[in-house]
């Protein structure tokens, strides 16, 4: 039986070992940096999400406020036109005004009590 022969290491054979060691050391020390970059990216995405939510919320709230203002303006304009039409037709304008009221006003209550 022949025993295997071992050859002494030369500088060419020792190079790949150092390259492997260097690569493993670099990988070991750079993995946490990659994790930090991922965390920074996720924070950036969270900031984008919060910014998007804030902008959308602002647009929705502004739309609600503008819509309520426009509704009230149109309601009052319609009431004014109807009162003018009622005056021309000889209908009591207070009854038209009270038809547009949503809550109990003393003038409307007095008008309703006086009609009976």
Buried (B, 14 or more C-beta within 10 A) or exposed (E): EEEEEEEEEEEEEEEEEEEEEEEEEEEEEEEEEEEEEEEEEEEEEEEEEEEEEEEEEEEEEEEEEEEEEEEEEEEEEEBEEBBEEBEEEEEEBBBBBBEBEEEEEEEBEEBEEEEE
